[in-house]
């Protein structure tokens, strides 16, 4: 009877005590979170209740397993497993605590500072710091697990003796990985690119969604994700539309006929922008930037507070201006001239019957046709 009750008391008592301590701790954290609303630390610490209970249970079982007198022939193996679980759960708990502290500090900073660029910069830094801490804790935990095996402790001297050679080999083999690692740290603390920045890389426009120690993810306007090594941003040029402020100036081009009413287009652009909520009111303008034998290149400048709004302003201006020209000034749209060439004054050309009358009549007809398509003139003279 004792052989049955003793294991049940030891194992069951450890589990029940673990659940009880975990419940009490979670209750205290919940009360603290409700009391101190200005900080989110206590609420974030509750995310570590699972590794916390696992640490408690593994520690209790590791300390009291000998008293259970269960499976004595496998006592060393079970003790080794409990030790590994205790080390792993402790590392897990440390990562959760570090993440809670870092996230709480970032939340407090974001509430105090209103500058979006500075907040995104700190967000990028705390994200990479959390990943670095998790990587360091993971490496230490794995090393501690390996040292619990007698064979690994005996091989420690030989491992230290060959550490120099192994370091050189590992450095050569992981050259690209180490380059990305240091590039990630450079991005985090060099303020080169931040989470939430609008960038253009390889002709693709998107928003930086995630930055890790080795790669960076950009979410494009059509919901695609472009993943690239972080070393790309330290070795190649790219456009960062969010650096130094989010305000932007956009350009809209039209190719129109030479008779296009540029002055009226300036007035119409002003009316369009007044009705466009995405326009920030800073500046606008219309100018003829180029002329070809067939068309004029007309450029409109518009402004907006960020990249999303500048896209909205540009497409709105382009669509409404083309619609207005088509309805009110159709002669301003580009046309393909299919009329016969008009001869210069004083020139003579033989008609089929040998006289120049046919050529003159044709020239006069073409001239009349062109006058019929000219825009109506207003005012006197």
C-alpha positions, 0 to 999 in steps of 0.5 A: 500500500505504501508503494502506491500511496507514496508516488501518488502523494509526491507526484499529485502533491507536486502537481496540485501545489504547482497549480495552486501557486500558479493560480495565486500568482496569476490572481495577484498579477491580475489585481496588480494590472487592474490597480496600475493601469498606467503600465502594462507590465503586470498584464504582460507578465501573465503571459508567462504563467505556463512556463512559470508553472512548468518550472515549479512542477519540474523543480518540485518533482526533481527535488522530491522524486527520490522520495516517491521510490518509483521506477528506481531502476530508471531513477537516473534517466528520469532525473536527467529528463526532469533536469532538462525540462527544468532548464528549458522551462527556466529559459522559456520563462526568462524570455517571457519576462524579458519580452514583457519588460521590453514591451512595457517600456515600449508602450510607455514610450509610445504614450509619452512621445507623439512623433510617429518616426521616433516611435517606429524607430524604438519599435524596431529596436525593441523587437530586435533586442527581444530577439537577441535576448531570446537567442542568447538565452536559448544558446545558454540553455542548450549549453547548460543542457549539454553540460548535464551529460557526463560525456559532454563534461569530459569532452569540454577540455578538448572542445576548448582546445579546438575552439579556435579552429572551430571558430574559424571554420564556423565563421567562414561557413556562416559568413552570410549569416553573420553579415545579416546578423550585424546588418540587423543590428546596424539597421536597428540602431542606425535608424536606416529603416524602421517598422512601418516605413514606406520603402521602394526596393527593386521597383516594388513599393510597400511597407516594412512589416517585420525586421529580424536579425537575418531578414526583412519583410516588406508588404506591398500595396497588393498584399504580397510579402517580399522577404529579403536579407537585411544585408540588402539594405546596408549594401544597396540603395533604396528609397525610404519615403518615411524618413525625415517626415511622411509628407509627399509631393506627387506628379500627374502627367497628361499628353494633350493637344496644343490647344489645351486650355492650361489656365482653365486646367489650373482653375479646375485642379484647384476645384478638384483638390478642394473636394479631395479629402486626401489633399493636405492643402500645402501646394498645387500647380499646373505647368507645361513641361514639354512640347512635341510636334503632336502634343503638349506634356502638362504636369500637375503637382499635388501634395499629401500627408503620406504615401497612401494619401498621395496615391489617392490624390493623384488618381483622383486628379487624373481621372476627374481632369480627363473627364472634365476635358472630355466633356468641356474641352474635347478639342484638348485631347490628343488627336491623330491628324489625317488631313492632307498637308497644306502647301505654303503660300505661293507654291504651285502643284500640278493638278491632274488636268495640268493646272494648279486650281485643284491643289488650291481648292484642296488646300482651301478645303483643308484649311476650312476643315481645320477652322471648323475643328478649332475651339470657339474664341471668346471676347472681342477681336 
